[in-house]
Amino acid sequence: MTIIIRVYMLLCASLLLFDICFLLVQNRRSLVAYRINRTLEDQIRREIRVYRESGAFSPGFPETLRQALPKTRNLLTLQGVLEEDAQAREWFRPFVFAQLKEYTSRDDYEQAYYTYVLSTFDYRREKPTPEFVDDLIGFLDSKSLYTFANTMTCLYAIGLTAPLMRAMDIINEREGFYHKKLLVDGLLSAQVEGDDLNTSLIWKFDSYTPYIQDCLLDYFRLCGQDVSDLCMRVLTGGKADAQVRFTAMRYFAKYPNADAKAYFLTVLADDNAPWIEQMLSIQALRRYDDREAHDAIFKKITSPNWYVRVNAVQYLHDRGLSREDVFDILYQKDRYANESLLYQFRGDKEMTRYIVDTIQLLNMQDATVDASSDVDALCNAASGAAV
């Protein structure tokens, strides 16, 4: 047994050593690229001062910079200086752009660095050429998530609808590669003027995978885009993926309308509806304080599903539950509803005490009734035996 343990420990140590060596080898080029070129750094700082004073760089510096930037460490040296002096960034933009084709043939690390630098420029005043954007989209073929994400950040900053729609097609094909949060946050940050992007996304909605549709409905909800008709079609069409339907229901929790309300009331009327749909229906009806919504939600306080009944009790609690209202719920003698009430009033010691005392009182009454029934049964049995 001791020999087996020693062999196992040796194998673990060997695997750990192999992993460390592998990571060191894999990251060697990355570590080299991070080294700052101090000579170039000092030269760039001097040239920035010269440009401020004269409006142009010194003769020979542009050519020096063009020869230096194909090396990733020099590119990052420039980026480090520009992060400290944002005003000078636009002066160096043409030099960085000129390296695009050079970096298309580089490895993942270098492409990730290059696309990151591109994403730091301000494209609102001047958009890049169509040829530049075409070559930039080529970086989306990379297997590196960093390169892909940095390229998308750059496209969001450029803010042109056609390239973004091309990028959406690529994301759609590579489903799951680009995280939902990155996509939604990116679309929210896109520097697109007008509604062209949203209109195009709505028009192509049905052609996307459920993953992208889910992302887009979240994006529309967060940006305030009116897609009520689209969401109702998702809910009533019968063909949408379940997760997409759930996201459409969440949209109406923020932007309610009459058609959606009728749909949610229908869901709550169906006891066989999935629990998550019942829960989302209750959440979507929170904006309504009418008798129809109240009665439909009140029936769900006895739901066996914790999420459904807690949301139902919360709806009632938010509208002010008196002791009489609480008693009406407790009198149903439903364990699930009682638990939900205690959870909802967990911060109110007085009401919690009232709920606990009332539950105990009702239980005692039930016990008394049961005991009385047992006595009557025994008396009847004894009478029968005597006869």
Backbone hydrogen bonds in HBPLUS format (Angstrom, degrees):
<---DONOR---> <-ACCEPTOR-->    atom                        ^
c    i                          cat <-CA-CA->   ^        H-A-AA   ^      H-
h    n   atom  resd res      DA  || num        DHA   H-A  angle D-A-AA Bond
n    s   type  num  typ     dist DA aas  dist angle  dist       angle   num
A0005-ILE N   A0001-MET O   3.06 MM   4  6.38 157.2  2.11 149.4 155.1     1
A0006-ARG N   A0002-THR O   3.00 MM   4  6.24 158.6  2.04 148.6 154.3     2
A0007-VAL N   A0003-ILE O   2.93 MM   4  6.15 159.5  1.97 150.6 156.1     3
A0008-TYR N   A0004-ILE O   2.92 MM   4  6.11 156.6  1.97 146.3 153.0     4
A0009-MET N   A0005-ILE O   2.89 MM   4  6.13 157.9  1.94 149.1 155.0     5
A0010-LEU N   A0006-ARG O   2.92 MM   4  6.12 153.4  1.99 145.7 153.1     6
A0011-LEU N   A0007-VAL O   2.96 MM   4  6.22 154.8  2.02 147.3 153.7     7
A0012-CYS N   A0008-TYR O   2.97 MM   4  6.27 157.6  2.02 149.0 155.1     8
A0013-ALA N   A0009-MET O   2.94 MM   4  6.15 160.8  1.98 148.4 153.5     9
A0014-SER N   A0010-LEU O   2.91 MM   4  6.10 153.7  1.98 145.4 153.0    10
A0015-LEU N   A0011-LEU O   2.93 MM   4  6.15 159.5  1.97 150.1 155.1    11
A0016-LEU N   A0012-CYS O   2.95 MM   4  6.15 156.9  2.00 148.4 154.9    12
A0017-LEU N   A0013-ALA O   2.94 MM   4  6.13 158.9  1.98 147.1 152.7    13
A0018-PHE N   A0014-SER O   2.89 MM   4  6.11 155.3  1.95 146.7 153.9    14
A0019-ASP N   A0015-LEU O   2.93 MM   4  6.17 159.2  1.98 148.3 153.3    15
A0020-ILE N   A0016-LEU O   3.04 MM   4  6.30 158.8  2.09 149.2 154.4    16
A0021-CYS N   A0017-LEU O   3.02 MM   4  6.24 166.2  2.04 151.4 154.9    17
A0022-PHE N   A0018-PHE O   2.85 MM   4  6.00 159.0  1.89 151.3 157.9    18
A0023-LEU N   A0019-ASP O   2.98 MM   4  6.15 161.8  2.02 149.7 153.7    19
A0024-LEU N   A0020-ILE O   3.01 MM   4  6.23 156.0  2.07 147.6 154.5    20
A0025-VAL N   A0021-CYS O   2.98 MM   4  6.21 159.5  2.02 150.4 155.3    21
A0026-GLN N   A0022-PHE O   2.89 MM   4  6.08 163.0  1.92 150.6 155.9    22
A0027-ASN N   A0023-LEU O   2.93 MM   4  5.97 151.1  2.01 145.0 152.0    23
A0028-ARG N   A0025-VAL O   3.35 MM   3  5.22 161.5  2.38  99.9 105.3    24
A0031-LEU N   A0027-ASN O   2.86 MM   4  6.13 158.5  1.91 157.4 162.7    25
A0032-VAL N   A0028-ARG O   2.98 MM   4  6.27 153.9  2.05 148.4 155.7    26
A0033-ALA N   A0029-ARG O   2.93 MM   4  6.11 155.1  2.00 143.7 150.3    27
A0034-TYR N   A0030-SER O   3.19 MM   4  6.44 137.7  2.37 142.9 152.9    28
A0035-ARG N   A0032-VAL O   3.15 MM   3  5.61 157.8  2.20 111.3 117.9    29
A0041-GLU N   A0037-ASN O   2.86 MM   4  6.08 157.8  1.91 153.7 161.3    30
A0042-ASP N   A0038-ARG O   2.98 MM   4  6.18 163.7  2.00 151.7 153.6    31
A0043-GLN N   A0039-THR O   3.09 MM   4  6.34 154.5  2.16 143.6 151.2    32
A0044-ILE N   A0040-LEU O   2.85 MM   4  6.09 158.3  1.89 156.4 161.5    33
A0045-ARG N   A0041-GLU O   3.08 MM   4  6.34 161.9  2.12 149.7 154.3    34
A0046-ARG N   A0042-ASP O   3.03 MM   4  6.29 155.6  2.09 146.1 152.4    35
A0047-GLU N   A0043-GLN O   2.95 MM   4  6.19 158.5  2.00 149.5 155.4    36
A0048-ILE N   A0044-ILE O   2.94 MM   4  6.19 143.4  2.08 148.0 157.8    37
A0049-ARG N   A0045-ARG O   3.26 MM   4  6.58 154.1  2.33 143.1 148.8    38
A0050-VAL N   A0046-ARG O   2.97 MM   4  6.32 153.4  2.05 146.1 154.3    39
A0051-TYR N   A0047-GLU O   2.85 MM   4  6.02 158.9  1.89 146.1 151.2    40
A0052-ARG N   A0048-ILE O   3.03 MM   4  6.24 153.1  2.11 144.3 151.1    41
A0053-GLU N   A0049-ARG O   3.11 MM   4  6.34 147.4  2.22 142.5 151.0    42
A0054-SER N   A0050-VAL O   2.85 MM   4  5.99 159.3  1.89 156.9 162.7    43
A0055-GLY N   A0051-TYR O   2.65 MM   4  4.59 142.8  1.78 125.5 134.7    44
A0061-PHE N   A0058-SER O   3.13 MM   3  5.68 159.9  2.17 130.8 137.0    45
A0064-THR N   A0060-GLY O   3.10 MM   4  6.32 155.4  2.16 146.3 153.8    46
A0065-LEU N   A0061-PHE O   2.86 MM   4  6.09 160.0  1.90 161.9 166.5    47
A0066-ARG N   A0062-PRO O   2.96 MM   4  6.18 154.8  2.02 146.0 153.0    48
A0067-GLN N   A0063-GLU O   3.09 MM   4  6.29 151.5  2.18 146.7 153.2    49
A0068-ALA N   A0064-THR O   3.04 MM   4  6.20 133.8  2.26 137.2 150.2    50
A0068-ALA N   A0065-LEU O   3.11 MM   3  4.95 126.3  2.41  90.7 105.2    51
A0069-LEU N   A0065-LEU O   3.01 MM   4  6.07 160.6  2.05 159.5 160.4    52
A0071-LYS N   A0068-ALA O   3.13 MM   3  6.04 164.0  2.15 127.4 132.0    53
A0074-ASN N   A0071-LYS O   3.00 MM   3  5.44 128.8  2.27 108.1 121.1    54
A0075-LEU N   A0071-LYS O   3.09 MM   4  6.47 149.5  2.19 148.3 157.8    55
A0076-LEU N   A0072-THR O   2.95 MM   4  6.24 159.2  1.99 154.9 159.4    56
A0077-THR N   A0073-ARG O   2.96 MM   4  6.09 137.1  2.14 131.3 143.4    57
A0078-LEU N   A0074-ASN O   2.99 MM   4  6.26 157.0  2.05 145.7 150.2    58
A0079-GLN N   A0075-LEU O   2.97 MM   4  6.29 157.5  2.02 143.9 150.7    59
A0080-GLY N   A0076-LEU O   2.91 MM   4  6.05 154.4  1.97 142.6 148.6    60
A0081-VAL N   A0077-THR O   3.23 MM   4  6.55 151.7  2.31 145.4 151.8    61
A0082-LEU N   A0078-LEU O   2.99 MM   4  6.27 161.9  2.02 154.6 159.9    62
A0083-GLU N   A0079-GLN O   2.94 MM   4  6.12 141.7  2.09 148.5 158.0    63
A0084-GLU N   A0081-VAL O   3.09 MM   3  5.47 141.1  2.24 104.7 115.3    64
A0085-ASP N   A0082-LEU O   3.09 MM   3  4.80 138.2  2.27  90.8 103.1    65
A0088-ALA N   A0085-ASP O   3.15 MM   3  5.79 141.6  2.30 114.1 122.8    66
A0089-ARG N   A0086-ALA O   3.12 MM   3  5.26 155.6  2.18 105.6 113.2    67
A0091-TRP N   A0088-ALA O   3.08 MM   3  5.48 138.6  2.26 109.5 120.9    68
A0092-PHE N   A0089-ARG O   3.08 MM   3  5.62 146.4  2.19 112.7 121.5    69
A0093-ARG N   A0090-GLU O   3.38 MM   3  5.02 154.9  2.45  92.7  99.9    70
A0095-PHE N   A0092-PHE O   3.15 MM   3  5.48 123.2  2.49 106.3 120.0    71
A0096-VAL N   A0092-PHE O   3.22 MM   4  6.56 156.0  2.28 156.3 163.2    72
A0097-PHE N   A0093-ARG O   2.95 MM   4  6.14 169.7  1.96 163.3 166.2    73
A0098-ALA N   A0094-PRO O   3.04 MM   4  6.08 146.7  2.15 138.2 146.4    74
A0099-GLN N   A0096-VAL O   3.07 MM   3  5.55 159.2  2.12 112.7 119.2    75
A0100-LEU N   A0097-PHE O   3.12 MM   3  5.62 165.0  2.14 123.1 123.4    76
A0103-TYR N   A0099-GLN O   3.09 MM   4  6.37 151.0  2.18 157.9 164.6    77
A0103-TYR N   A0100-LEU O   3.16 MM   3  5.46 123.4  2.49 102.4 115.1    78
A0106-ARG N   A0103-TYR O   3.25 MM   3  5.04 167.9  2.26 102.4 105.5    79
A0111-GLN N   A0107-ASP O   2.99 MM   4  6.20 162.3  2.03 159.1 164.8    80
A0112-ALA N   A0108-ASP O   2.92 MM   4  6.02 153.4  1.99 147.9 155.2    81
A0113-TYR N   A0109-TYR O   3.01 MM   4  6.37 155.6  2.08 150.4 156.8    82
A0114-TYR N   A0110-GLU O   2.95 MM   4  6.15 163.9  1.98 148.7 153.3    83
A0115-THR N   A0111-GLN O   2.93 MM   4  6.05 172.0  1.94 153.0 155.1    84
A0116-TYR N   A0112-ALA O   3.03 MM   4  6.09 144.6  2.16 137.7 147.6    85
A0117-VAL N   A0113-TYR O   3.06 MM   4  6.39 158.9  2.10 151.0 155.5    86
A0118-LEU N   A0114-TYR O   3.03 MM   4  6.38 158.4  2.08 150.3 156.5    87
A0119-SER N   A0115-THR O   3.01 MM   4  6.19 144.5  2.14 139.6 148.5    88
A0119-SER N   A0116-TYR O   3.05 MM   3  5.09 120.6  2.42  94.6 109.8    89
A0120-THR N   A0117-VAL O   3.14 MM   3  5.44 157.9  2.19 108.3 115.1    90
A0121-PHE N   A0118-LEU O   3.37 MM   3  5.97 171.8  2.38 116.2 118.7    91
A0132-PHE N   A0129-THR O   3.07 MM   3  5.19 117.7  2.47  99.8 114.5    92
A0133-VAL N   A0129-THR O   3.09 MM   4  6.44 160.2  2.13 155.6 160.8    93
A0134-ASP N   A0130-PRO O   2.92 MM   4  6.14 156.8  1.98 149.4 155.6    94
A0135-ASP N   A0131-GLU O   3.12 MM   4  6.37 162.4  2.15 148.4 152.1    95
A0136-LEU N   A0132-PHE O   2.89 MM   4  6.11 149.6  1.98 145.6 155.3    96
A0137-ILE N   A0133-VAL O   2.95 MM   4  6.21 155.4  2.01 153.0 157.5    97
A0138-GLY N   A0135-ASP O   3.11 MM   3  5.22 134.9  2.33  96.7 109.3    98
A0139-PHE N   A0136-LEU O   3.01 MM   3  5.74 158.0  2.05 119.1 124.7    99
A0140-LEU N   A0137-ILE O   2.93 MM   3  5.54 160.5  1.97 117.7 124.1   100
A0141-ASP N   A0138-GLY O   3.18 MM   3  5.84 166.1  2.20 116.8 120.0   101
A0142-SER N   A0139-PHE O   3.10 MM   3  5.59 164.7  2.12 115.3 118.9   102
A0148-PHE N   A0144-SER O   3.04 MM   4  6.25 165.4  2.06 149.2 153.8   103
A0149-ALA N   A0145-LEU O   2.77 MM   4  5.88 167.2  1.79 151.0 154.7   104
A0150-ASN N   A0146-TYR O   2.91 MM   4  6.00 162.5  1.94 148.8 154.0   105
A0151-THR N   A0147-THR O   2.93 MM   4  6.05 154.3  1.99 146.7 153.9   106
A0152-MET N   A0148-PHE O   2.99 MM   4  6.26 157.5  2.04 149.4 155.5   107
A0153-THR N   A0149-ALA O   2.94 MM   4  6.18 154.8  2.00 146.2 153.3   108
A0154-CYS N   A0150-ASN O   3.01 MM   4  6.25 149.2  2.11 141.1 149.1   109
A0155-LEU N   A0151-THR O   2.96 MM   4  6.31 152.5  2.04 146.8 154.4   110
A0156-TYR N   A0152-MET O   2.85 MM   4  6.15 154.4  1.91 153.0 159.9   111
A0157-ALA N   A0153-THR O   3.04 MM   4  6.26 153.7  2.11 141.4 148.4   112
A0158-ILE N   A0154-CYS O   2.91 MM   4  6.21 149.2  2.00 146.6 155.5   113
A0159-GLY N   A0155-LEU O   2.98 MM   4  6.20 160.0  2.03 147.2 152.1   114
A0191-GLN N   A0156-TYR O   2.92 MM  35  6.13 166.5  1.94 157.1 154.8   115
A0164-LEU N   A0160-LEU O   3.28 MM   4  6.42 158.3  2.33 149.1 155.5   116
A0165-MET N   A0161-THR O   2.89 MM   4  6.13 151.3  1.97 157.5 166.1   117
A0166-ARG N   A0162-ALA O   3.06 MM   4  6.36 150.9  2.15 148.3 156.3   118
A0167-ALA N   A0163-PRO O   2.90 MM   4  6.17 153.1  1.97 145.1 152.9   119
A0168-MET N   A0164-LEU O   2.86 MM   4  6.14 146.4  1.98 142.1 151.4   120
A0169-ASP N   A0165-MET O   3.15 MM   4  6.43 147.6  2.26 140.9 148.0   121
A0170-ILE N   A0166-ARG O   3.21 MM   4  6.58 149.9  2.31 143.2 150.9   122
A0171-ILE N   A0167-ALA O   2.90 MM   4  6.23 159.4  1.94 153.5 159.4   123
A0172-ASN N   A0168-MET O   2.85 MM   4  5.98 152.8  1.92 144.0 151.9   124
A0173-GLU N   A0169-ASP O   3.04 MM   4  6.30 147.2  2.15 139.8 147.7   125
A0174-ARG N   A0170-ILE O   2.97 MM   4  6.24 146.7  2.08 146.0 155.5   126
A0177-PHE N   A0174-ARG O   2.95 MM   3  5.68 164.3  1.98 145.0 149.6   127
A0183-LEU N   A0179-HIS O   3.06 MM   4  6.42 156.4  2.12 154.1 161.1   128
A0184-VAL N   A0180-LYS O   2.89 MM   4  6.13 174.0  1.90 163.1 163.8   129
A0185-ASP N   A0181-LYS O   2.92 MM   4  5.86 165.7  1.94 147.7 152.3   130
A0186-GLY N   A0182-LEU O   2.93 MM   4  5.78 146.0  2.04 132.6 143.0   131
A0187-LEU N   A0183-LEU O   2.92 MM   4  6.13 162.6  1.95 153.7 157.2   132
A0188-LEU N   A0184-VAL O   3.05 MM   4  6.27 153.8  2.12 147.0 154.5   133
A0189-SER N   A0185-ASP O   3.09 MM   4  6.31 134.0  2.31 137.6 149.1   134
A0189-SER N   A0186-GLY O   3.04 MM   3  5.10 130.0  2.30  96.4 110.0   135
A0190-ALA N   A0187-LEU O   3.27 MM   3  5.09 151.9  2.36  95.9 104.1   136
A0199-THR N   A0195-ASP O   2.89 MM   4  5.95 165.2  1.92 160.3 165.1   137
A0200-SER N   A0196-ASP O   2.98 MM   4  6.09 156.3  2.04 146.3 152.5   138
A0201-LEU N   A0197-LEU O   2.92 MM   4  6.18 155.7  1.98 151.9 159.0   139
A0202-ILE N   A0198-ASN O   2.94 MM   4  6.13 157.3  1.99 151.0 156.5   140
A0203-TRP N   A0199-THR O   3.03 MM   4  6.18 156.8  2.09 143.5 150.1   141
A0204-LYS N   A0200-SER O   3.08 MM   4  6.28 146.6  2.20 143.7 151.6   142
A0205-PHE N   A0202-ILE O   3.24 MM   3  4.98 161.6  2.28 100.0 105.3   143
A0207-SER N   A0204-LYS O   2.97 MM   3  5.50 145.9  2.09 116.6 126.8   144
A0208-TYR N   A0205-PHE O   3.16 MM   3  5.66 162.4  2.19 115.0 120.4   145
A0212-ILE N   A0209-THR O   3.07 MM   3  5.43 116.9  2.49 107.6 121.1   146
A0213-GLN N   A0209-THR O   2.94 MM   4  6.23 163.6  1.97 158.1 163.6   147
A0214-ASP N   A0210-PRO O   2.90 MM   4  5.98 157.6  1.95 147.3 152.4   148
A0215-CYS N   A0211-TYR O   3.17 MM   4  6.45 156.5  2.23 140.8 147.0   149
A0216-LEU N   A0212-ILE O   2.84 MM   4  6.10 160.2  1.88 154.9 160.2   150
A0217-LEU N   A0213-GLN O   3.00 MM   4  6.23 159.1  2.04 151.8 156.3   151
A0218-ASP N   A0214-ASP O   3.21 MM   4  6.44 155.9  2.27 145.6 151.8   152
A0219-TYR N   A0215-CYS O   2.92 MM   4  6.21 156.2  1.98 148.0 155.3   153
A0220-PHE N   A0216-LEU O   2.78 MM   4  6.06 162.7  1.81 154.9 158.9   154
A0221-ARG N   A0217-LEU O   3.00 MM   4  6.11 155.6  2.06 141.3 148.0   155
A0222-LEU N   A0218-ASP O   2.99 MM   4  6.23 157.7  2.04 149.8 155.4   156
A0223-CYS N   A0219-TYR O   2.91 MM   4  6.07 151.2  2.00 153.2 161.0   157
A0224-GLY N   A0220-PHE O   3.03 MM   4  5.90 122.0  2.38 138.3 149.4   158
A0225-GLN N   A0220-PHE O   3.06 MM   5  4.96 135.9  2.26 141.3 146.9   159
A0231-CYS N   A0227-VAL O   2.89 MM   4  6.16 160.6  1.93 155.7 161.1   160
A0232-MET N   A0228-SER O   2.91 MM   4  6.15 157.4  1.96 152.4 158.5   161
A0233-ARG N   A0229-ASP O   2.98 MM   4  6.17 150.2  2.07 142.7 151.0   162
A0234-VAL N   A0230-LEU O   2.98 MM   4  6.29 146.5  2.09 143.1 152.6   163
A0235-LEU N   A0231-CYS O   2.96 MM   4  6.24 153.4  2.03 146.2 152.9   164
A0236-THR N   A0232-MET O   2.93 MM   4  6.02 155.5  1.99 149.9 155.5   165
A0237-GLY N   A0233-ARG O   2.87 MM   4  5.28 131.9  2.10 136.5 144.6   166
A0245-ARG N   A0241-ASP O   3.01 MM   4  6.36 153.1  2.09 152.5 160.4   167
A0246-PHE N   A0242-ALA O   2.97 MM   4  6.32 158.4  2.02 152.6 158.4   168
A0247-THR N   A0243-GLN O   3.07 MM   4  6.30 154.7  2.14 143.8 150.1   169
A0248-ALA N   A0244-VAL O   2.97 MM   4  6.24 148.3  2.07 144.3 153.3   170
A0249-MET N   A0245-ARG O   2.94 MM   4  6.27 148.6  2.04 149.8 158.5   171
A0250-ARG N   A0246-PHE O   3.05 MM   4  6.41 149.4  2.15 143.9 152.0   172
A0251-TYR N   A0247-THR O   3.07 MM   4  6.38 139.2  2.24 139.2 149.9   173
A0253-ALA N   A0250-ARG O   3.11 MM   3  5.01 137.2  2.30  93.3 105.8   174
A0254-LYS N   A0251-TYR O   3.11 MM   3  5.57 146.0  2.23 107.2 116.2   175
A0255-TYR N   A0251-TYR O   2.94 MM   4  6.18 151.4  2.03 143.4 152.7   176
A0261-LYS N   A0257-ASN O   3.01 MM   4  6.26 157.4  2.06 152.9 159.8   177
A0262-ALA N   A0258-ALA O   3.06 MM   4  6.33 163.1  2.09 153.0 156.2   178
A0263-TYR N   A0259-ASP O   3.10 MM   4  6.36 152.6  2.18 142.8 150.5   179
A0264-PHE N   A0260-ALA O   2.92 MM   4  6.22 158.4  1.97 154.8 159.9   180
A0265-LEU N   A0261-LYS O   2.97 MM   4  6.23 156.7  2.03 153.9 160.1   181
A0266-THR N   A0262-ALA O   3.12 MM   4  6.31 147.8  2.22 140.9 149.2   182
A0267-VAL N   A0263-TYR O   3.05 MM   4  6.41 150.1  2.14 145.3 153.5   183
A0268-LEU N   A0264-PHE O   3.04 MM   4  6.35 161.6  2.08 150.5 154.2   184
A0269-ALA N   A0265-LEU O   3.05 MM   4  6.21 136.0  2.25 137.5 149.0   185
A0270-ASP N   A0267-VAL O   3.07 MM   3  5.35 152.3  2.15 106.0 114.6   186
A0273-ALA N   A0270-ASP O   3.11 MM   3  5.46 166.6  2.13 113.1 116.4   187
A0277-GLU N   A0274-PRO O   3.04 MM   3  5.42 126.7  2.33 106.7 120.1   188
A0278-GLN N   A0274-PRO O   3.11 MM   4  6.50 154.7  2.18 152.6 160.4   189
A0279-MET N   A0275-TRP O   2.87 MM   4  6.13 160.2  1.91 152.3 157.7   190
A0280-LEU N   A0276-ILE O   2.96 MM   4  6.09 164.5  1.98 143.5 147.8   191
A0281-SER N   A0277-GLU O   2.91 MM   4  5.98 145.0  2.04 138.8 148.6   192
A0282-ILE N   A0278-GLN O   3.04 MM   4  6.32 154.6  2.11 147.3 153.1   193
A0283-GLN N   A0279-MET O   3.02 MM   4  6.35 160.5  2.06 150.2 155.7   194
A0284-ALA N   A0280-LEU O   2.88 MM   4  6.05 149.5  1.98 141.6 150.0   195
A0285-LEU N   A0281-SER O   3.02 MM   4  6.20 135.3  2.23 140.0 151.3   196
A0285-LEU N   A0282-ILE O   3.16 MM   3  5.13 130.1  2.42  94.2 107.4   197
A0286-ARG N   A0283-GLN O   3.38 MM   3  5.40 164.2  2.40 102.4 106.4   198
A0288-TYR N   A0285-LEU O   2.97 MM   3  5.47 161.9  2.00 116.8 122.9   199
A0294-HIS N   A0290-ASP O   3.02 MM   4  6.19 164.9  2.04 153.4 158.4   200
A0295-ASP N   A0291-ARG O   2.88 MM   4  5.96 169.0  1.89 153.9 155.7   201
A0296-ALA N   A0292-GLU O   3.22 MM   4  6.32 161.8  2.26 143.3 148.4   202
A0297-ILE N   A0293-ALA O   3.00 MM   4  6.15 157.7  2.06 151.6 157.3   203
A0298-PHE N   A0294-HIS O   2.83 MM   4  5.91 153.5  1.90 149.8 158.1   204
A0299-LYS N   A0295-ASP O   3.36 MM   4  6.51 150.5  2.46 143.6 148.0   205
A0300-LYS N   A0297-ILE O   2.90 MM   3  5.31 151.4  1.98 111.4 120.6   206
A0301-ILE N   A0298-PHE O   3.25 MM   3  5.74 172.0  2.26 116.9 118.4   207
A0303-SER N   A0300-LYS O   3.12 MM   3  5.11 162.9  2.15 109.5 110.3   208
A0309-ARG N   A0305-ASN O   3.13 MM   4  6.38 176.4  2.13 163.7 163.5   209
A0310-VAL N   A0306-TRP O   2.96 MM   4  5.96 158.9  2.00 150.3 156.8   210
A0311-ASN N   A0307-TYR O   3.14 MM   4  6.12 159.1  2.19 138.1 143.8   211
A0312-ALA N   A0308-VAL O   2.96 MM   4  6.17 148.1  2.06 145.1 154.9   212
A0313-VAL N   A0309-ARG O   2.90 MM   4  6.09 165.1  1.92 150.9 154.0   213
A0314-GLN N   A0310-VAL O   2.90 MM   4  6.02 152.0  1.98 142.7 151.3   214
A0315-TYR N   A0311-ASN O   2.99 MM   4  6.15 150.4  2.08 139.3 146.4   215
A0316-LEU N   A0312-ALA O   3.19 MM   4  6.57 158.8  2.24 147.2 151.8   216
A0317-HIS N   A0313-VAL O   2.75 MM   4  5.95 158.2  1.80 151.0 158.3   217
A0318-ASP N   A0314-GLN O   2.85 MM   4  5.96 156.4  1.90 150.5 155.2   218
A0319-ARG N   A0316-LEU O   3.15 MM   3  5.36 143.3  2.29 101.0 111.6   219
A0320-GLY N   A0317-HIS O   3.01 MM   3  5.18 163.4  2.03 111.4 114.3   220
A0326-VAL N   A0322-SER O   2.95 MM   4  6.26 160.9  1.99 150.9 156.2   221
A0327-PHE N   A0323-ARG O   2.81 MM   4  6.00 155.7  1.87 145.4 152.3   222
A0328-ASP N   A0324-GLU O   2.96 MM   4  6.23 152.9  2.03 144.8 151.7   223
A0329-ILE N   A0325-ASP O   3.15 MM   4  6.52 146.7  2.26 143.7 152.1   224
A0329-ILE N   A0326-VAL O   3.10 MM   3  5.17 121.2  2.46  95.0 109.5   225
A0330-LEU N   A0326-VAL O   2.87 MM   4  6.20 164.0  1.90 154.0 158.7   226
A0331-TYR N   A0327-PHE O   2.75 MM   4  5.84 146.9  1.85 151.0 159.8   227
A0332-GLN N   A0329-ILE O   3.15 MM   3  5.62 154.9  2.21 108.0 115.6   228
A0333-LYS N   A0330-LEU O   2.82 MM   3  5.44 158.9  1.87 116.3 123.7   229
A0338-ASN N   A0334-ASP O   2.97 MM   4  6.25 160.3  2.01 156.7 162.9   230
A0339-GLU N   A0335-ARG O   3.00 MM   4  6.24 158.2  2.05 149.2 154.4   231
A0340-SER N   A0336-TYR O   3.06 MM   4  6.32 153.9  2.13 145.6 152.8   232
A0341-LEU N   A0337-ALA O   2.97 MM   4  6.25 153.1  2.04 149.8 156.7   233
A0342-LEU N   A0338-ASN O   3.05 MM   4  6.33 163.7  2.08 151.7 155.6   234
A0343-TYR N   A0339-GLU O   2.96 MM   4  6.18 151.4  2.04 144.1 152.4   235
A0344-GLN N   A0340-SER O   2.90 MM   4  6.10 155.0  1.96 145.6 152.5   236
A0345-PHE N   A0341-LEU O   2.96 MM   4  6.15 152.0  2.04 151.8 158.6   237
A0346-ARG N   A0343-TYR O   3.39 MM   3  5.10 160.5  2.43 104.1 103.4   238
A0348-ASP N   A0345-PHE O   2.94 MM   3  5.26 164.5  1.96 116.8 122.0   239
A0352-THR N   A0348-ASP O   2.91 MM   4  6.02 156.3  1.96 152.4 160.2   240
A0353-ARG N   A0349-LYS O   2.94 MM   4  6.10 156.3  1.99 146.4 152.0   241
A0354-TYR N   A0350-GLU O   3.07 MM   4  6.35 153.3  2.14 143.1 150.5   242
A0355-ILE N   A0351-MET O   2.90 MM   4  6.16 160.1  1.94 151.9 156.6   243
A0356-VAL N   A0352-THR O   2.97 MM   4  6.20 168.3  1.99 153.4 156.2   244
A0357-ASP N   A0353-ARG O   2.92 MM   4  6.06 167.3  1.93 150.8 154.7   245
A0358-THR N   A0354-TYR O   2.90 MM   4  6.01 158.8  1.94 148.0 154.3   246
A0359-ILE N   A0355-ILE O   2.94 MM   4  6.13 159.2  1.98 151.5 157.1   247
A0360-GLN N   A0356-VAL O   3.01 MM   4  6.27 161.0  2.05 150.2 155.3   248
A0361-LEU N   A0357-ASP O   2.89 MM   4  6.13 155.7  1.95 147.2 154.3   249
A0362-LEU N   A0358-THR O   2.93 MM   4  6.14 164.3  1.96 153.1 156.5   250
A0363-ASN N   A0359-ILE O   2.94 MM   4  6.13 152.6  2.02 146.2 154.2   251
A0364-MET N   A0360-GLN O   2.91 MM   4  6.14 152.3  1.99 146.7 154.2   252
A0365-GLN N   A0361-LEU O   2.97 MM   4  6.29 155.7  2.03 148.2 154.8   253
A0366-ASP N   A0362-LEU O   3.02 MM   4  6.26 156.5  2.07 144.6 150.7   254
A0367-ALA N   A0363-ASN O   2.89 MM   4  6.16 153.2  1.96 145.6 153.4   255
A0368-THR N   A0364-MET O   2.88 MM   4  6.14 153.6  1.95 150.0 156.8   256
A0369-VAL N   A0365-GLN O   2.96 MM   4  6.20 159.6  2.00 150.7 155.9   257
A0370-ASP N   A0366-ASP O   2.90 MM   4  6.12 155.8  1.96 146.9 153.7   258
A0371-ALA N   A0367-ALA O   2.90 MM   4  6.12 154.1  1.97 144.6 151.7   259
A0372-SER N   A0368-THR O   2.91 MM   4  6.12 158.4  1.96 147.8 153.8   260
A0373-SER N   A0369-VAL O   2.94 MM   4  6.14 150.7  2.03 143.3 151.4   261
A0374-ASP N   A0370-ASP O   2.96 MM   4  6.25 150.2  2.05 143.9 151.9   262
A0375-VAL N   A0371-ALA O   2.98 MM   4  6.32 152.7  2.06 148.6 155.6   263
A0376-ASP N   A0372-SER O   3.00 MM   4  6.26 162.4  2.03 149.5 153.8   264
A0377-ALA N   A0373-SER O   2.96 MM   4  6.14 152.0  2.04 143.7 151.7   265
A0378-LEU N   A0374-ASP O   2.98 MM   4  6.25 152.4  2.06 144.7 151.6   266
A0379-CYS N   A0375-VAL O   2.92 MM   4  6.20 159.4  1.96 152.9 158.6   267
A0380-ASN N   A0376-ASP O   2.98 MM   4  6.16 161.0  2.02 147.9 152.8   268
A0381-ALA N   A0377-ALA O   2.99 MM   4  6.19 151.7  2.07 142.3 150.4   269
A0382-ALA N   A0378-LEU O   2.88 MM   4  6.13 155.0  1.94 149.0 155.6   270
A0383-SER N   A0379-CYS O   2.94 MM   4  6.16 158.0  1.99 150.2 156.0   271
A0384-GLY N   A0380-ASN O   3.06 MM   4  6.23 153.1  2.13 142.2 149.2   272
A0385-ALA N   A0381-ALA O   3.03 MM   4  6.28 149.4  2.12 142.2 150.5   273
A0386-ALA N   A0382-ALA O   3.00 MM   4  6.27 153.7  2.07 149.2 155.7   274
A0387-VAL N   A0383-SER O   3.19 MM   4  6.43 155.3  2.26 146.6 152.1   275
